[in-house]
Amino acid sequence: MVFISYSHYDTPSERSMDLRKEIENEGFHCVSDHDFSKDVPPPGGWELWMTGNFEKSDVCIVIWSKGYYKTITDFWSKGYNKTITNLNNKSNSYGVIYEASCIFKHLRYKMMESGSSSHKVISVYFDPNDKKYIPVPLDRDISFLLPVDFSNLKDQLLQKVNKDYYGDIGKINIPIGRKSYSDNIDIKLAPKIFKDKKKKDALTDALRLLLESGLEITLHNQNQDEHDNK
């Protein structure tokens, strides 16, 4: 899963949403705050939503901009005297500060405590002038100027993400980067596929290829799964 973090201050919601759509069109499951609003927060509140999705994500894409950088540096320059929990969760800076705190906590663990330079954060920017706002230690990593570097970003995602395929047939989850034929492919079928002969035939052909490769396949009725989770 891909999680997108950006600043509302100077990254238009439409532009970040376009990036999300491009990523989803490549077959990745992508999460961002576009499904909610300040007046209609996610169930459980923003803190739970941000923390949970960052932790569950395979990759966190940060859209760096002057507004994102200035928000976190202004906050951190106060020496944490003003804690995150005391921020107004309706302010534009609240989400950036909270998500950046999750990001840098993750980086600190990966780079300092575990001794690993491998982490889930990928830096992107839309304006060439915004590259200078990628902070240490992320400035040492590969970053992508969008949209011109989108194909290279996609290559990075293919290396890091468990890919979720969404389409008319429902959802197909395939673990990426694993070679073992014992891997399980989990497929959630949308019932409407059985009403469309062309889609049904396409699914049959795809399943035949998967079975011939030796992969294990688990089929679910998407409506039944949703009913069981209620």
Secondary structure, DSSP 8 states (H G I E B T S, - for coil): -EEEE--TTTS-HHHHHHHHHHHHHTT--EE-GGG--SSS--TT-HHHHHHHHHHH-SEEEEE--HHHHHHHHHHHTTTTSS-GGGS-TTSHHHHHHHHHHHHHHHHHIIIIIS-----SEEEEESSGGGGGG--TTGGGS-EEETTTTHHHHHHHHHHH--EEEEETTEEEEE-TT---TT-EEEEEE-GGGGG-HHHHHHHHHHHHHHHHTT-EEEEEEHHHHHHHT-
